[in-house]
Amino acid sequence: MLLDTCFLIDLHRELKANRVGDAKFFLKDHAGLSFVISVVSVTEFLEGFEDTSKGERLLRPFTWIPVDSRVSREASRIRRHLRSRGTLIGDFDILIAATSNVTGLPLVTDNTGHFKRVSGLHLIPYKPASG
């Protein structure tokens, strides 16, 4: 599964506060699976650290998926489609969605309302539905 940046941020907050929350619960419930992250999420996540080595410690267990030519092509396709419909999302999110599509891995996110604009993207929410 591909973990979105919001998941990494929530996981960091839970670890820092020494509490179990939605991110830790999700990892525990899916302990037999492997998780990867996009280098785009690495960029977004590490932005929150003045000393990036502190943030990198949390990211060490995950394989980092690069933006390669296949991801770039898929991102251009997604961006063109969203722009034509007037439903653009941020470029970083487009690259994360493209990484999910190219790898065939579902995207674990709390931002399903945003990412559902990308047709064919397999989304897995990690927080229970409210209401």
Secondary structure, DSSP 8 states (H G I E B T S, - for coil): -EE-HHHHHHHHHHHHTT---HHHHHHHHTTTS--EEEHHHHHHHHTT-SSHHHHHHHHTTSEEE---HHHHHHHHHHHHHHHHHT----HHHHHHHHHHHHHT--EEES-HHHHTTSTT--EEE-S----
